[in-house]
Amino acid sequence: MKTWLVSTEDVDYDLYRAAVIRTFSKEKAEKIAWAAFTRHPWQSIGNVDDINVNELNFGGYGKANSLQNWHAQEINLDDEHIVLADFNAG
């Protein structure tokens, strides 16, 4: 299993910006992020194990201004580094 940093540039009020997800593939990490963090009927899920990412239907969910595209990159766990730092001034 691999560790992925998933992030999005599609950020507005009350939306997630990034997460660290453990799964087997980049595509699955992006699908889990979409299912768990993008505004749509599944937003309140408590456990990503309940999501069958192979059966996700991305059509028709959310509003045009709240759809998010997630991008995953594998995290190298062989050295020390900051994985995620999210500072929101305001």
Backbone torsions as a table, in degrees:
resi	resn	phi	psi	omega
1	MET	NA	146.1	-178.2
2	LYS	-113.7	165.4	177.7
3	THR	-113.2	131.2	-174.6
4	TRP	-125.0	138.3	168.4
5	LEU	-96.4	115.5	178.1
6	VAL	-107.6	139.0	-178.6
7	SER	-147.6	166.3	179.2
8	THR	-142.1	148.8	173.0
9	GLU	-92.7	-9.4	-177.5
10	ASP	-87.5	77.0	-174.2
11	VAL	-118.7	136.6	176.4
12	ASP	-142.3	-173.9	177.6
13	TYR	-58.3	141.0	173.8
14	ASP	61.3	31.8	175.7
15	LEU	-123.1	149.3	175.4
16	TYR	-74.8	151.2	-179.2
17	ARG	-111.7	-31.6	-176.9
18	ALA	-163.5	162.6	177.1
19	ALA	-160.1	159.8	172.8
20	VAL	-109.2	125.9	-174.0
21	ILE	-128.8	135.7	175.1
22	ARG	-100.9	118.6	176.6
23	THR	-163.4	-179.2	-171.2
24	PHE	-85.8	-25.1	-174.6
25	SER	-140.6	158.4	176.7
26	LYS	-59.8	-45.9	-179.0
27	GLU	-60.6	-42.4	-179.4
28	LYS	-67.8	-37.5	177.2
29	ALA	-61.1	-43.0	179.1
30	GLU	-66.2	-39.0	178.8
31	LYS	-68.2	-39.8	177.4
32	ILE	-63.2	-43.2	178.4
33	ALA	-60.0	-45.9	180.0
34	TRP	-60.8	-45.1	-177.4
35	ALA	-69.4	-33.5	-175.0
36	ALA	-89.9	-29.0	-168.7
37	PHE	-119.8	-15.0	-178.9
38	THR	-87.4	143.3	-179.1
39	ARG	-63.1	115.1	176.5
40	HIS	-173.5	179.7	-173.8
41	PRO	-59.0	-20.8	-178.7
42	TRP	-91.4	5.4	-172.2
43	GLN	-56.4	-29.3	-175.7
44	SER	-90.0	14.9	-179.5
45	ILE	-60.4	144.4	-179.6
46	GLY	-100.4	-21.1	-174.0
47	ASN	-142.2	119.3	-178.7
48	VAL	-67.2	-15.9	175.8
49	ASP	-63.5	-21.3	179.0
50	ASP	-78.7	-7.0	-177.8
51	ILE	-95.7	123.7	171.7
52	ASN	-93.9	93.9	-173.3
53	VAL	-65.4	-17.7	178.3
54	ASN	-75.3	-12.2	-179.4
55	GLU	-115.6	16.0	179.9
56	LEU	-69.2	138.3	175.1
57	ASN	-114.6	110.3	-175.3
58	PHE	-83.2	-7.7	-177.8
59	GLY	-79.5	136.7	171.1
60	GLY	83.9	0.1	-179.0
61	TYR	-96.9	147.8	176.2
62	GLY	73.0	179.3	176.8
63	LYS	-106.1	161.4	-178.2
64	ALA	-56.1	-34.5	-177.4
65	ASN	-88.1	2.6	-178.6
66	SER	-124.5	1.1	176.6
67	LEU	-71.7	137.9	-179.0
68	GLN	-122.5	139.4	172.9
69	ASN	-102.3	124.2	-176.6
70	TRP	-102.3	143.2	-178.8
71	HIS	-128.8	127.7	-177.4
72	ALA	-107.7	144.0	170.8
73	GLN	-135.5	138.5	-177.8
74	GLU	-68.9	140.2	178.6
75	ILE	-96.0	127.2	175.6
76	ASN	-81.2	116.4	-177.6
77	LEU	-94.4	11.5	-176.8
78	ASP	-84.0	-12.3	-179.3
79	ASP	-137.9	166.3	178.5
80	GLU	-79.1	132.7	174.0
81	HIS	-169.9	162.5	176.0
82	ILE	-79.2	128.2	-179.8
83	VAL	-85.3	-44.5	-176.7
84	LEU	-150.8	129.1	172.8
85	ALA	-136.0	116.3	-174.1
86	ASP	-122.4	103.5	-177.2
87	PHE	-107.3	118.9	178.7
88	ASN	-113.1	105.1	179.6
89	ALA	-76.5	146.6	176.4
90	GLY	159.3	NA	NA
